[in-house]
């Protein structure tokens, strides 16, 4: 046992001190994030890592839940959210509320837990929280999990480092149906309510798409909403966080996940990058690697298979070699070749519009980069 988990729990205690001693909001104060009256036992799920260095002492409303847990449970039950989630229960013997805080704080000084694995396994952490709630003592109210995390899971059955998860960010129903079929997603026995703080709050080196950040965050929320709904938990809410970051120095390192781009009319998928799989041989509409191209577009295919209301426009381009007329024809052929990947996967033709635009107007691109496609929502 090392210092990391100790820091995690001591930080929770700091938040409690803020709530109980008048420095923060209480559950019956006039502030936001009030505690619902139907809450019973609570388990907290969180870990401070280098890709999510939230200062949870500044998370609005979290102190309300911590104060409620301490007052009603006489303890803080938590799960360290890393690659190998661990649990801890910090209890106090004193009946006096202020003495409880001091006693628990003293006990935590003797803890020396740390993350053994720097990655993040959200599903395993949730399953452990569900197990902890099974030992709760509350006679009424919903058994609740409070999560403070960015949602970027990098280990286990939800792993955004792997295409089998990443390609389904925008198709969560298909993803969790697949996990159920594999027997990797089981019904939760105890969790009845989920409150999630900080979805999408990441720190360097983890990044979200600058132009599509809100879309990615909303999609992460929809992804985990579907996860909980699919295992029988309907009461799920997400709270935004306006929190400063703590220093990420010496925090456990987590792999950097590259989430698929959130495409809109104004935030197109531009495949002019030199390492893109959507590359065309010179003077033809033949893809250099059709298999790789199919894999690169899989996240859009999955999204369209799940959401019948989404349609896309594919624009084809050429380099400046040759006549305008021949390049216009070639650019149409290239757009059509990409469209065929979608239709071969079962997407209706009327949901994909292929348009040849001729010579690429971006003169800053190399010839190889000019031979590309641009995909955007209709």
N, C-alpha and C positions, 0 to 999 in steps of 0.2 A: 504494500500500500504506500502510495506516494502522496504528493501535495495537491494534485489537481482536483480530486473530488473534495478535498478539504476546502479549497478555494470556492468551489461551487456551493457547498452547503453554507459556508460562512457568509457568502454573498446573500443567500436566501435569508439568513438571520438578520443581516443588515437591513434588508427590505422590511422584515417584520418590525424591527426597531423603529423604522420610519413610520410604519402604520400605527403601532401601538402607542408611541410616545408623542403623537401629534405632529410629526414632520411630514406625514403623507395622508392619503385619504383613507377613511374607514368605510366599512360596508354600508353604514347608514349616514354617511356624510353627504354633502350636496354635490360631490364630484361625480365624474363619469365612472363607467365600468362597475356599477353597483352589483353586489352579490345577489343572485336570485334566491328567493326564499326556499326554493325546492331543492337546494343542494344539501347533500349528506357528506359522506367521506370524500376526501380530496387526496389525490396523488399528483405531485409535481414532476414534470419531465423536462430536463434541461442539461446542457453542458456548454461551457465556454470553450470555443475552439478558434483556430486561426482563420477559418472562413466564415465565422459568425461570432464576432467579438462584441456582442451586445452588453452594454452596462445595464443589467437587469434592475439595479437600484433606481434607474430612471424610467422604468417601464410603467406608464400610467395604468393604474388599476390593479396591478399584480399584488401590491401590498394588501389589497382588500381580501384576496383569496388566501394569502398567507396568514393574515390576522384571523380570518374565519377558521382556518384549519387549526391554528394554535389554540384558539379559544374553545372550539367545539370538540377537537380531537385530543388536545393536550400534547400534540406531537406534530412533527413535520415528516411526512412520508414522501420520498423522492426517488427518482430513477435517473442515474447518470446516463445521458444520451450520447454514447460513443459507439464504437464498433462492437463492443462486448458489454451491453448495458448491465449496470449493477444497481442494486437498491440499497437504501438506507432508511432507517427510522430513528428519528431523534426525539426522545421523550423526556418529559420533565416530571418530577415527583411533586413539586410545589403546586398548591392550589391558587396562590396569588399570581395574577396575570403578569405583573412586572417581574416577579421573581422567576416565573417560568422562562421568560426571555433570557434572563441572566444565567439561569441554570443550564438551559440548552446551549447557550453561547459557550459556557465553560466546558460542557461536554464535547462540543465540536472542536475545541482546541486540542483534544486528544485524538481526533480523527486524522488519518493520514492516507486518504484514498486518492487514487489518480486513475486516469484513463489508461488501460492497458493497450487499447487499440485506438489509434487516432481517427479512424473512419467513423461513419455515422450510420447506424442501423435503426431506422425509425420504427419499422414494423416490430422488430424484436423488443424495442423499448416499450411500445404500446402493449404488447402481450405481457410483459413483465408488470406494467402498471395495472393491467387487468387482474393479474394474479394477486397483487398487493391489495387491491380493492376488495378482493374476496375475503380478506381478513379484517375488514373494517367493522366498526362497532356502532355506527350510527343506526338508529332504529327507523329513521325516515329520511326522505330526501334522495335525490339522484346521486349515485356514485359518480364522481366527476374526476376527469383528468385535465389538468392545466399544463399545456405544453408551451414552452418558450423556445422556438427554433425556426430556422429559415426554411425548413422543408426539403433541403437538398440532401437526400439520403444517398450514401455512397457505398453501402454494403448490405448484403442480405437480399431478400426477394424484391425489395424496392431499391434499385441501384442505378442512379442517373449517370453513372460512368459507363453503363452498358446499353447497347441499342435496344435490348429487350424491354427496358424501362423507358429510356429516353424517347424512343419512337412512339410511345403511347402517352406522352404528357398531355396531348390534346385529344386523346381517345381513352379516357380512364375507364369507361364501362367495359370496353373490350379487354383492357389490361387486367382488371380485377376479375372479370369472368374467366380469363385464362388462369389466374392464380387459383381460383376456386376449383377449376377443373383439375389442376395439378395437385390439389390438396394442400396448397401452401397458404391458403387464407381460410382461417377458421372463425366461427362465430364467437364473439366475445361474451363471456359469461357474466361479467360484472359492470363494465363501463356503460353508463347510461347517458352521460353528458360529456362533451368535449369543449374546452375553451382554449383556443390556440392564439398565442401572441407572437408577432414578429414574422409571419410567413413572408418569405422573400427578402428579409433583412440580412444581407450578406456583407462580408468584409473582404478586402483584398487578401488573397489573390482570386477568390471566387467573384464572378461578375454576372450581371444580367444584361440583356440587350438594352442599350441606351434608349433606342427609339421604341422598343416594344416591351419595356420593363413592366408597365402596369398590366399588359396582357399576359405576360409570363406569370406574374404574381397571382392574377385572377385564375389562371389555368392551374397553378399549384394548389390554390384553394379548392377548385373544383375537383382536382385529382384526389385530394385527401378527404373531401366531403364524400366522394363516391366510395373511397375505401371504408370509411366508417359506416356509411349507409348500407354497404354490401354485407357488413357483418352485424347488422341489426341496431346500429346506433344512429338515431335520427336527429338528436339534439346536438348540433355541431355549429359553433360560431367562431369567427375569426376577428381578432382585434388588431388594429394597426398599431405600430409602435413608433413613437418619435423619441428615439433613445440615442445618446451618444455611444461611441464604441470605446471599450477598454483597450489597452495596448495588447496587440497580438503577439508581442515578443514572448518566446518560450512557451507559447500555447501549443498543444498537440496539432500536428500538421494533418490536413485532410486533403484528399485528392480534389482537384479542380474539375468540376463537371461542366460540360458545354451543352447547355440546354438548347433545344431546337428553337430557331427564330420564330417569333410570333408575327405572322404575316397579315398585313392589312392592305388597304388601297394605297396608303401612304408609306408603308414600311415593307417594301418588296424584298423577295428573296432574289438577290442578284448573284448569279453564278458565273462571275468573271474571274474569280480567284484562281491563281495558278494551280492550287492543289485540289480544286473542285473535281469531282468525278463526272460532272456534266460537261465534259470537253468533247469537241468535235474535231475530226480529222480535217486537214486543210482541203477546202473545195468540195466537201461532202456533208451530208447530214448524218453520217455514221458516228455514233458515240464511240469514243476510244475504248470505253469499258462499260458495256450495257449493264452488267451485273452490279458493278459499283454504283452506277447511276440510279438503278432501282433501289439499292440500299439507302442512298442519300435522300431519296424522295419518300422513303417509307413513312416518315412521321406525318407527311401531308396525306398520303394515301389512307393511313389509319384514321386521321381526323375526318376525312371525307366519308369513309365507310361508316363512321359513327354518327356524324352530323350531316344529315341530308340537305341542310339548308346552306351549306357552304359551297361556293363555286370559285374557280380560279381562272385567271387569264395568263397564258404563257406567251411571252414575246420573244421571238427569235431574232438574232443579230449575226452579222458577218463582219469580217475585217474589210479594209478599204481596197483590197485587190480585186480587180475585175470591174465590170460595168454595173451601174445602179440597177439595171433591169435584171441581170443575172443574179445579183446579190439579193434582190427582193424575193426572187423565186427560191433561192437557197435558204434564206432566213425563214421562209414559210415552211420549207421542208424540215428544218431543224426544230421549229416549234411543234410541228406535227409529230416528229419522232419522240419528243418528250410527252406529248399528249398520249401517245400510244402506250407509254408505261402506265399511265393512270387507267386507261380503258382496259388494258390487259388485266389489271388488278380488280376489275369489276365496277369501276366508276363510270357512270352514264356519260356519254359523249356530250350531252347538252350542258353538263356542269363544268366542262373544260373548253375554253375558247383559245384556239391557237392562232396567233397573228404574226406574220412575218413583217418585220420593221425595216429590213434592209441593212445598210451599213450602220454600225454602231456609232452614235454621235459623240461618244466619250473619247476624245482624242488623246487623253492621258493614259489610255490602256495600250498594252502591247498588242500585237496582232493576235497572239494566242488568246489573250483575255477578251478581245473584241468578239471572238467567235463564241458566243454565250447565249444563255436564255435568262430572262427575268420573269419571275412568277409573283403575282399579286392577286389579292382578292378582287372579285368583281364589285 
